[in-house]
Amino acid sequence: MPPEVATALDATTLLGWFDRHARDLPWRDPERTPWGVLVSEIMLQQTPVARVLPVWREWLDRWPTPQDLAAESQGEIVRAWGKLGYPRRALRLHAAARAITEHHGGEVPSDVETLLALPGIGAYTARAVAAFAYGKRTPVVDTNVRRVVARAVHGAGDAGPPSTRRDLDDVDALLPEGPDEARAARFSAALMELGALICTARSPRCADCPFSASCAWQKAGRPAYSGPAKPTQRYGGTDRHVRGLLLDVLRATTEPVTKEQLDVAWPKAGQRDACLDSLLTDGLVEQTGDGRFALPGEH
């Protein structure tokens, strides 16, 4: 590890910037629970903060503890997930809540390895919960963090393909040392916030960056990303879109619906039927004995 990695993003400077500019997000409130942090991390995967905020508040009002969510039906959980997208996350969160309730006395675990053993909890989420809920010194790496490190430390316009070991090593070298683990955890949150607000992918606000003078990317003349072109994502007409339309029909009622009722959701029969099959396979939809369809557990 080059020595410049450990000094490229000074902790005092970054934390000072974070104190002044961090967004006021409810899962950062000192009174929030580890469960609230876990719910936020699952919801924020591939979903913007603005869309997560109202749903997160509704969920924590309705299910303030893992025990509360574990006792709820899967169908109601999928319904409450609403338009957040990637609804399998709702089922994974439900499975995690049940495991926390059954095996951990209703308390969200605090260490990475135990968190990783929960169903549906991956490496990023486990580290994020350990850091942001419990103040543990552990590297937390998302797309924003990778981009900041690539630019400020390595002088590259983009992080390129992820490398778990390299990315974790880079961020671990940046975390402040010492007995105050909470400071390192706050540094992780600040690094993520810098990427989300300032060092953005398309229009970085370099003039507002606390590291504009020391940034390796700035010193190199802000070279453009030279890797393979990233595919442009679309939504309308994709299988994700059609799956969402089918779920919308089921969310609108607590009674099973017929195939004909689902057919009106999308005109292309082949794609529609394939998407319905995938929802059945994922456990997001169930078929009743009389051939109708419902959210899981609602028949």
TORKOL-4160 file (C-alpha; in steps of 0.2 Angstrom, whole numbers, padded with zeros to 4 digits, m for minus):
299
<pt num="1" X="0000" Y="0000" Z="0000"/>
<pt num="2" X="0008" Y="0017" Z="m0005"/>
<pt num="3" X="0011" Y="0028" Z="0010"/>
<pt num="4" X="0001" Y="0042" Z="0001"/>
<pt num="5" X="m0015" Y="0032" Z="0003"/>
<pt num="6" X="m0015" Y="0034" Z="0021"/>
<pt num="7" X="m0013" Y="0053" Z="0021"/>
<pt num="8" X="m0022" Y="0058" Z="0005"/>
<pt num="9" X="m0039" Y="0061" Z="0014"/>
<pt num="10" X="m0035" Y="0069" Z="0031"/>
<pt num="11" X="m0047" Y="0064" Z="0044"/>
<pt num="12" X="m0048" Y="0081" Z="0053"/>
<pt num="13" X="m0052" Y="0090" Z="0037"/>
<pt num="14" X="m0065" Y="0077" Z="0031"/>
<pt num="15" X="m0074" Y="0077" Z="0048"/>
<pt num="16" X="m0074" Y="0095" Z="0049"/>
<pt num="17" X="m0082" Y="0096" Z="0032"/>
<pt num="18" X="m0095" Y="0083" Z="0037"/>
<pt num="19" X="m0099" Y="0092" Z="0053"/>
<pt num="20" X="m0104" Y="0107" Z="0042"/>
<pt num="21" X="m0112" Y="0099" Z="0027"/>
<pt num="22" X="m0119" Y="0082" Z="0031"/>
<pt num="23" X="m0137" Y="0079" Z="0027"/>
<pt num="24" X="m0149" Y="0078" Z="0041"/>
<pt num="25" X="m0155" Y="0060" Z="0038"/>
<pt num="26" X="m0165" Y="0051" Z="0052"/>
<pt num="27" X="m0154" Y="0035" Z="0052"/>
<pt num="28" X="m0140" Y="0046" Z="0057"/>
<pt num="29" X="m0149" Y="0053" Z="0072"/>
<pt num="30" X="m0141" Y="0048" Z="0089"/>
<pt num="31" X="m0157" Y="0041" Z="0095"/>
<pt num="32" X="m0160" Y="0029" Z="0080"/>
<pt num="33" X="m0158" Y="0011" Z="0084"/>
<pt num="34" X="m0147" Y="m0002" Z="0075"/>
<pt num="35" X="m0162" Y="m0010" Z="0068"/>
<pt num="36" X="m0166" Y="0007" Z="0060"/>
<pt num="37" X="m0149" Y="0008" Z="0053"/>
<pt num="38" X="m0151" Y="m0010" Z="0046"/>
<pt num="39" X="m0167" Y="m0006" Z="0038"/>
<pt num="40" X="m0160" Y="0010" Z="0030"/>
<pt num="41" X="m0145" Y="0001" Z="0023"/>
<pt num="42" X="m0156" Y="m0012" Z="0014"/>
<pt num="43" X="m0168" Y="0001" Z="0007"/>
<pt num="44" X="m0154" Y="0012" Z="0001"/>
<pt num="45" X="m0146" Y="m0002" Z="m0010"/>
<pt num="46" X="m0148" Y="0005" Z="m0028"/>
<pt num="47" X="m0162" Y="0017" Z="m0022"/>
<pt num="48" X="m0160" Y="0036" Z="m0020"/>
<pt num="49" X="m0161" Y="0044" Z="m0003"/>
<pt num="50" X="m0177" Y="0054" Z="m0008"/>
<pt num="51" X="m0187" Y="0039" Z="m0012"/>
<pt num="52" X="m0181" Y="0029" Z="0004"/>
<pt num="53" X="m0185" Y="0043" Z="0017"/>
<pt num="54" X="m0204" Y="0042" Z="0018"/>
<pt num="55" X="m0204" Y="0023" Z="0016"/>
<pt num="56" X="m0191" Y="0021" Z="0030"/>
<pt num="57" X="m0201" Y="0032" Z="0042"/>
<pt num="58" X="m0217" Y="0022" Z="0038"/>
<pt num="59" X="m0208" Y="0006" Z="0041"/>
<pt num="60" X="m0200" Y="0011" Z="0058"/>
<pt num="61" X="m0217" Y="0018" Z="0064"/>
<pt num="62" X="m0225" Y="0002" Z="0059"/>
<pt num="63" X="m0211" Y="m0011" Z="0064"/>
<pt num="64" X="m0200" Y="m0002" Z="0076"/>
<pt num="65" X="m0191" Y="m0018" Z="0081"/>
<pt num="66" X="m0185" Y="m0034" Z="0072"/>
<pt num="67" X="m0198" Y="m0044" Z="0082"/>
<pt num="68" X="m0212" Y="m0033" Z="0075"/>
<pt num="69" X="m0207" Y="m0036" Z="0057"/>
<pt num="70" X="m0204" Y="m0054" Z="0060"/>
<pt num="71" X="m0222" Y="m0056" Z="0066"/>
<pt num="72" X="m0229" Y="m0048" Z="0050"/>
<pt num="73" X="m0235" Y="m0058" Z="0035"/>
<pt num="74" X="m0223" Y="m0058" Z="0019"/>
<pt num="75" X="m0237" Y="m0052" Z="0008"/>
<pt num="76" X="m0240" Y="m0036" Z="0019"/>
<pt num="77" X="m0221" Y="m0033" Z="0019"/>
<pt num="78" X="m0220" Y="m0034" Z="0000"/>
<pt num="79" X="m0236" Y="m0022" Z="m0001"/>
<pt num="80" X="m0227" Y="m0010" Z="0011"/>
<pt num="81" X="m0211" Y="m0010" Z="0001"/>
<pt num="82" X="m0221" Y="0000" Z="m0012"/>
<pt num="83" X="m0211" Y="0008" Z="m0026"/>
<pt num="84" X="m0193" Y="0006" Z="m0019"/>
<pt num="85" X="m0189" Y="m0007" Z="m0032"/>
<pt num="86" X="m0180" Y="m0024" Z="m0031"/>
<pt num="87" X="m0194" Y="m0031" Z="m0019"/>
<pt num="88" X="m0184" Y="m0046" Z="m0015"/>
<pt num="89" X="m0175" Y="m0035" Z="m0003"/>
<pt num="90" X="m0191" Y="m0034" Z="0007"/>
<pt num="91" X="m0191" Y="m0053" Z="0009"/>
<pt num="92" X="m0173" Y="m0053" Z="0014"/>
<pt num="93" X="m0176" Y="m0040" Z="0027"/>
<pt num="94" X="m0190" Y="m0051" Z="0034"/>
<pt num="95" X="m0179" Y="m0066" Z="0034"/>
<pt num="96" X="m0166" Y="m0056" Z="0043"/>
<pt num="97" X="m0178" Y="m0050" Z="0056"/>
<pt num="98" X="m0184" Y="m0067" Z="0060"/>
<pt num="99" X="m0166" Y="m0073" Z="0062"/>
<pt num="100" X="m0162" Y="m0059" Z="0074"/>
<pt num="101" X="m0178" Y="m0062" Z="0084"/>
<pt num="102" X="m0175" Y="m0081" Z="0085"/>
<pt num="103" X="m0156" Y="m0082" Z="0087"/>
<pt num="104" X="m0151" Y="m0065" Z="0094"/>
<pt num="105" X="m0164" Y="m0060" Z="0106"/>
<pt num="106" X="m0171" Y="m0047" Z="0095"/>
<pt num="107" X="m0155" Y="m0037" Z="0095"/>
<pt num="108" X="m0146" Y="m0033" Z="0079"/>
<pt num="109" X="m0128" Y="m0041" Z="0080"/>
<pt num="110" X="m0114" Y="m0029" Z="0081"/>
<pt num="111" X="m0099" Y="m0038" Z="0073"/>
<pt num="112" X="m0097" Y="m0041" Z="0055"/>
<pt num="113" X="m0095" Y="m0060" Z="0055"/>
<pt num="114" X="m0112" Y="m0062" Z="0064"/>
<pt num="115" X="m0120" Y="m0050" Z="0053"/>
<pt num="116" X="m0114" Y="m0059" Z="0038"/>
<pt num="117" X="m0122" Y="m0075" Z="0045"/>
<pt num="118" X="m0140" Y="m0067" Z="0044"/>
<pt num="119" X="m0150" Y="m0071" Z="0028"/>
<pt num="120" X="m0149" Y="m0058" Z="0015"/>
<pt num="121" X="m0135" Y="m0048" Z="0023"/>
<pt num="122" X="m0120" Y="m0046" Z="0012"/>
<pt num="123" X="m0102" Y="m0039" Z="0015"/>
<pt num="124" X="m0107" Y="m0021" Z="0012"/>
<pt num="125" X="m0122" Y="m0021" Z="0023"/>
<pt num="126" X="m0113" Y="m0030" Z="0037"/>
<pt num="127" X="m0099" Y="m0018" Z="0038"/>
<pt num="128" X="m0111" Y="m0003" Z="0036"/>
<pt num="129" X="m0121" Y="m0009" Z="0051"/>
<pt num="130" X="m0106" Y="m0012" Z="0062"/>
<pt num="131" X="m0099" Y="0005" Z="0058"/>
<pt num="132" X="m0114" Y="0016" Z="0058"/>
<pt num="133" X="m0125" Y="0007" Z="0071"/>
<pt num="134" X="m0111" Y="0003" Z="0083"/>
<pt num="135" X="m0097" Y="0014" Z="0079"/>
<pt num="136" X="m0085" Y="0000" Z="0074"/>
<pt num="137" X="m0069" Y="0004" Z="0065"/>
<pt num="138" X="m0072" Y="m0006" Z="0049"/>
<pt num="139" X="m0070" Y="0000" Z="0031"/>
<pt num="140" X="m0086" Y="0003" Z="0022"/>
<pt num="141" X="m0085" Y="0003" Z="0003"/>
<pt num="142" X="m0099" Y="0008" Z="m0009"/>
<pt num="143" X="m0099" Y="0016" Z="m0026"/>
<pt num="144" X="m0097" Y="0034" Z="m0019"/>
<pt num="145" X="m0082" Y="0029" Z="m0008"/>
<pt num="146" X="m0073" Y="0020" Z="m0023"/>
<pt num="147" X="m0075" Y="0035" Z="m0034"/>
<pt num="148" X="m0068" Y="0047" Z="m0021"/>
<pt num="149" X="m0053" Y="0035" Z="m0017"/>
<pt num="150" X="m0050" Y="0033" Z="m0036"/>
<pt num="151" X="m0049" Y="0051" Z="m0039"/>
<pt num="152" X="m0042" Y="0059" Z="m0023"/>
<pt num="153" X="m0029" Y="0045" Z="m0020"/>
<pt num="154" X="m0025" Y="0037" Z="m0037"/>
<pt num="155" X="m0029" Y="0051" Z="m0049"/>
<pt num="156" X="m0041" Y="0041" Z="m0059"/>
<pt num="157" X="m0057" Y="0048" Z="m0066"/>
<pt num="158" X="m0066" Y="0032" Z="m0061"/>
<pt num="159" X="m0064" Y="0017" Z="m0050"/>
<pt num="160" X="m0066" Y="0005" Z="m0063"/>
<pt num="161" X="m0071" Y="m0013" Z="m0060"/>
<pt num="162" X="m0072" Y="m0017" Z="m0041"/>
<pt num="163" X="m0059" Y="m0027" Z="m0032"/>
<pt num="164" X="m0066" Y="m0031" Z="m0014"/>
<pt num="165" X="m0048" Y="m0034" Z="m0007"/>
<pt num="166" X="m0040" Y="m0019" Z="m0015"/>
<pt num="167" X="m0055" Y="m0007" Z="m0011"/>
<pt num="168" X="m0056" Y="m0013" Z="0007"/>
<pt num="169" X="m0037" Y="m0011" Z="0009"/>
<pt num="170" X="m0038" Y="0007" Z="0002"/>
<pt num="171" X="m0051" Y="0012" Z="0014"/>
<pt num="172" X="m0044" Y="0003" Z="0029"/>
<pt num="173" X="m0028" Y="0013" Z="0026"/>
<pt num="174" X="m0038" Y="0029" Z="0026"/>
<pt num="175" X="m0047" Y="0026" Z="0042"/>
<pt num="176" X="m0041" Y="0036" Z="0057"/>
<pt num="177" X="m0031" Y="0025" Z="0070"/>
<pt num="178" X="m0033" Y="0026" Z="0089"/>
<pt num="179" X="m0044" Y="0020" Z="0102"/>
<pt num="180" X="m0059" Y="0031" Z="0096"/>
<pt num="181" X="m0067" Y="0019" Z="0084"/>
<pt num="182" X="m0082" Y="0030" Z="0083"/>
<pt num="183" X="m0071" Y="0043" Z="0074"/>
<pt num="184" X="m0066" Y="0030" Z="0061"/>
<pt num="185" X="m0085" Y="0025" Z="0059"/>
<pt num="186" X="m0089" Y="0044" Z="0056"/>
<pt num="187" X="m0075" Y="0045" Z="0044"/>
<pt num="188" X="m0083" Y="0031" Z="0034"/>
<pt num="189" X="m0099" Y="0041" Z="0034"/>
<pt num="190" X="m0091" Y="0057" Z="0029"/>
<pt num="191" X="m0081" Y="0048" Z="0015"/>
<pt num="192" X="m0098" Y="0042" Z="0008"/>
<pt num="193" X="m0106" Y="0059" Z="0009"/>
<pt num="194" X="m0092" Y="0067" Z="0000"/>
<pt num="195" X="m0095" Y="0056" Z="m0015"/>
<pt num="196" X="m0113" Y="0058" Z="m0014"/>
<pt num="197" X="m0113" Y="0077" Z="m0013"/>
<pt num="198" X="m0097" Y="0083" Z="m0020"/>
<pt num="199" X="m0087" Y="0070" Z="m0029"/>
<pt num="200" X="m0101" Y="0064" Z="m0040"/>
<pt num="201" X="m0100" Y="0054" Z="m0055"/>
<pt num="202" X="m0106" Y="0066" Z="m0069"/>
<pt num="203" X="m0104" Y="0084" Z="m0062"/>
<pt num="204" X="m0091" Y="0084" Z="m0048"/>
<pt num="205" X="m0091" Y="0100" Z="m0038"/>
<pt num="206" X="m0072" Y="0101" Z="m0036"/>
<pt num="207" X="m0072" Y="0120" Z="m0031"/>
<pt num="208" X="m0082" Y="0115" Z="m0015"/>
<pt num="209" X="m0072" Y="0100" Z="m0011"/>
<pt num="210" X="m0061" Y="0101" Z="0005"/>
<pt num="211" X="m0047" Y="0091" Z="m0004"/>
<pt num="212" X="m0047" Y="0101" Z="m0021"/>
<pt num="213" X="m0029" Y="0107" Z="m0018"/>
<pt num="214" X="m0022" Y="0089" Z="m0014"/>
<pt num="215" X="m0033" Y="0078" Z="m0025"/>
<pt num="216" X="m0022" Y="0067" Z="m0036"/>
<pt num="217" X="m0036" Y="0068" Z="m0050"/>
<pt num="218" X="m0035" Y="0087" Z="m0050"/>
<pt num="219" X="m0016" Y="0087" Z="m0050"/>
<pt num="220" X="m0016" Y="0075" Z="m0065"/>
<pt num="221" X="m0028" Y="0087" Z="m0075"/>
<pt num="222" X="m0044" Y="0078" Z="m0071"/>
<pt num="223" X="m0041" Y="0064" Z="m0084"/>
<pt num="224" X="m0057" Y="0056" Z="m0091"/>
<pt num="225" X="m0062" Y="0038" Z="m0087"/>
<pt num="226" X="m0053" Y="0027" Z="m0100"/>
<pt num="227" X="m0061" Y="0010" Z="m0096"/>
<pt num="228" X="m0075" Y="0001" Z="m0106"/>
<pt num="229" X="m0091" Y="0011" Z="m0109"/>
<pt num="230" X="m0104" Y="0009" Z="m0095"/>
<pt num="231" X="m0120" Y="0003" Z="m0102"/>
<pt num="232" X="m0135" Y="0015" Z="m0101"/>
<pt num="233" X="m0148" Y="0009" Z="m0090"/>
<pt num="234" X="m0166" Y="0010" Z="m0095"/>
<pt num="235" X="m0182" Y="0005" Z="m0085"/>
<pt num="236" X="m0197" Y="0007" Z="m0096"/>
<pt num="237" X="m0201" Y="m0010" Z="m0104"/>
<pt num="238" X="m0188" Y="m0020" Z="m0095"/>
<pt num="239" X="m0192" Y="m0036" Z="m0085"/>
<pt num="240" X="m0190" Y="m0025" Z="m0069"/>
<pt num="241" X="m0204" Y="m0013" Z="m0075"/>
<pt num="242" X="m0216" Y="m0027" Z="m0080"/>
<pt num="243" X="m0213" Y="m0037" Z="m0063"/>
<pt num="244" X="m0217" Y="m0020" Z="m0054"/>
<pt num="245" X="m0233" Y="m0018" Z="m0064"/>
<pt num="246" X="m0239" Y="m0036" Z="m0060"/>
<pt num="247" X="m0235" Y="m0033" Z="m0041"/>
<pt num="248" X="m0245" Y="m0017" Z="m0042"/>
<pt num="249" X="m0260" Y="m0026" Z="m0047"/>
<pt num="250" X="m0258" Y="m0038" Z="m0032"/>
<pt num="251" X="m0253" Y="m0024" Z="m0019"/>
<pt num="252" X="m0270" Y="m0015" Z="m0023"/>
<pt num="253" X="m0280" Y="m0029" Z="m0016"/>
<pt num="254" X="m0279" Y="m0042" Z="m0001"/>
<pt num="255" X="m0289" Y="m0055" Z="m0012"/>
<pt num="256" X="m0281" Y="m0067" Z="m0024"/>
<pt num="257" X="m0283" Y="m0061" Z="m0043"/>
<pt num="258" X="m0286" Y="m0071" Z="m0059"/>
<pt num="259" X="m0273" Y="m0072" Z="m0073"/>
<pt num="260" X="m0285" Y="m0061" Z="m0083"/>
<pt num="261" X="m0283" Y="m0047" Z="m0070"/>
<pt num="262" X="m0264" Y="m0048" Z="m0071"/>
<pt num="263" X="m0264" Y="m0049" Z="m0090"/>
<pt num="264" X="m0271" Y="m0031" Z="m0091"/>
<pt num="265" X="m0254" Y="m0025" Z="m0083"/>
<pt num="266" X="m0244" Y="m0027" Z="m0099"/>
<pt num="267" X="m0248" Y="m0031" Z="m0117"/>
<pt num="268" X="m0234" Y="m0042" Z="m0122"/>
<pt num="269" X="m0240" Y="m0059" Z="m0116"/>
<pt num="270" X="m0223" Y="m0068" Z="m0118"/>
<pt num="271" X="m0213" Y="m0056" Z="m0107"/>
<pt num="272" X="m0228" Y="m0054" Z="m0095"/>
<pt num="273" X="m0229" Y="m0073" Z="m0092"/>
<pt num="274" X="m0210" Y="m0074" Z="m0090"/>
<pt num="275" X="m0210" Y="m0061" Z="m0077"/>
<pt num="276" X="m0225" Y="m0069" Z="m0068"/>
<pt num="277" X="m0215" Y="m0085" Z="m0068"/>
<pt num="278" X="m0200" Y="m0076" Z="m0061"/>
<pt num="279" X="m0210" Y="m0068" Z="m0047"/>
<pt num="280" X="m0217" Y="m0085" Z="m0042"/>
<pt num="281" X="m0199" Y="m0092" Z="m0042"/>
<pt num="282" X="m0193" Y="m0078" Z="m0031"/>
<pt num="283" X="m0207" Y="m0081" Z="m0018"/>
<pt num="284" X="m0215" Y="m0063" Z="m0021"/>
<pt num="285" X="m0231" Y="m0071" Z="m0028"/>
<pt num="286" X="m0240" Y="m0087" Z="m0024"/>
<pt num="287" X="m0253" Y="m0096" Z="m0034"/>
<pt num="288" X="m0268" Y="m0103" Z="m0025"/>
<pt num="289" X="m0276" Y="m0120" Z="m0027"/>
<pt num="290" X="m0289" Y="m0113" Z="m0039"/>
<pt num="291" X="m0276" Y="m0105" Z="m0050"/>
<pt num="292" X="m0277" Y="m0087" Z="m0044"/>
<pt num="293" X="m0262" Y="m0077" Z="m0039"/>
<pt num="294" X="m0258" Y="m0067" Z="m0023"/>
<pt num="295" X="m0244" Y="m0059" Z="m0013"/>
<pt num="296" X="m0236" Y="m0072" Z="m0001"/>
<pt num="297" X="m0246" Y="m0078" Z="0013"/>
<pt num="298" X="m0262" Y="m0069" Z="0007"/>
<pt num="299" X="m0273" Y="m0084" Z="0002"/>
